[in-house]
Amino acid sequence: MTRQEKSQVIEDLTAQLAGTNVVYLTDISGLDAETTSNLRRSCFKAGIKLEVVKNTLLEKAMEAAEFDYGQLPTVLAGNSAIMIAENGNAPAKVIKEFRKKSDKPLLKGAFIHSAVFVGDNQLDALIALKSKDEVIGEIIGLLQSPAKNVVSALKSGGNTIAGLVKTLSER
């Protein structure tokens, strides 16, 4: 790979990193072609981009990116693949589901909205993260609940109040 090609790859990786807040680093070494193809298919269905990268080029792209990836560059050893997604827990769910059939991919680390997770032992914590849409749905549900209670109380009490006002006006 020439210096110019490496520079182009670093620019492309930097642009990809700048366009997302969710990056997973995984180890998919040792997977045969069919298993790798199945993993790519699973990622595609979940809206995740999976790409095998060179560690040194990814490290330079992380240095050039606008985010602080903390300890994440320290896990760049051996074979590495990045998973880029919109939803913070989607790659973790794909990894967990895929590991029912295989011992890989292993989670090296993840960067999710400025939070850095290092190590395969963080997989369950990442699965438990709620997506932006789930959090917004819960907030809307919580906000609607008191309003619904007030409206229903006014509706049910409205007949009683109207009856009282009518009775008082007749007297």
HUVEN-V44149 format. One record per backbone hydrogen bond with DSSP energy under -0.5 kcal/mol. NH is the residue of the N-H (numbers start at 1). CO is the residue of the C=O. If there is no record, write none. Layout:
# HUVEN-V44149
nh:NH co:CO
nh:NH co:CO
This chain:
# HUVEN-V44149
nh:6 co:2
nh:7 co:3
nh:8 co:4
nh:9 co:5
nh:10 co:6
nh:11 co:7
nh:12 co:8
nh:13 co:9
nh:14 co:10
nh:15 co:11
nh:16 co:12
nh:17 co:13
nh:18 co:14
nh:19 co:15
nh:20 co:17
nh:23 co:111
nh:24 co:83
nh:25 co:109
nh:26 co:24
nh:26 co:81
nh:27 co:106
nh:28 co:26
nh:31 co:28
nh:36 co:32
nh:37 co:33
nh:38 co:34
nh:39 co:35
nh:40 co:36
nh:41 co:37
nh:42 co:38
nh:43 co:39
nh:44 co:40
nh:45 co:41
nh:46 co:42
nh:47 co:44
nh:48 co:43
nh:49 co:84
nh:50 co:48
nh:51 co:82
nh:53 co:80
nh:58 co:54
nh:59 co:55
nh:60 co:56
nh:61 co:57
nh:62 co:58
nh:63 co:59
nh:64 co:60
nh:65 co:61
nh:69 co:67
nh:72 co:69
nh:74 co:71
nh:75 co:72
nh:76 co:73
nh:77 co:75
nh:80 co:53
nh:81 co:26
nh:82 co:51
nh:83 co:24
nh:84 co:49
nh:85 co:22
nh:90 co:87
nh:91 co:87
nh:93 co:89
nh:94 co:90
nh:95 co:91
nh:96 co:92
nh:97 co:93
nh:98 co:94
nh:99 co:95
nh:100 co:97
nh:101 co:98
nh:102 co:98
nh:105 co:27
nh:106 co:27
nh:108 co:25
nh:108 co:106
nh:109 co:25
nh:110 co:117
nh:111 co:23
nh:112 co:115
nh:113 co:21
nh:115 co:112
nh:117 co:110
nh:119 co:108
nh:122 co:119
nh:123 co:120
nh:126 co:122
nh:127 co:123
nh:128 co:124
nh:129 co:125
nh:129 co:126
nh:135 co:131
nh:136 co:132
nh:137 co:133
nh:138 co:134
nh:139 co:135
nh:140 co:136
nh:141 co:137
nh:142 co:138
nh:143 co:139
nh:144 co:140
nh:145 co:141
nh:146 co:142
nh:147 co:143
nh:148 co:144
nh:149 co:145
nh:150 co:146
nh:151 co:147
nh:152 co:148
nh:153 co:149
nh:154 co:150
nh:155 co:151
nh:156 co:152
nh:157 co:153
nh:158 co:154
nh:159 co:155
nh:160 co:156
nh:161 co:157
nh:162 co:158
nh:163 co:159
nh:164 co:160
nh:165 co:161
nh:166 co:162
nh:167 co:163
nh:168 co:164
nh:169 co:165
nh:170 co:166
nh:171 co:167
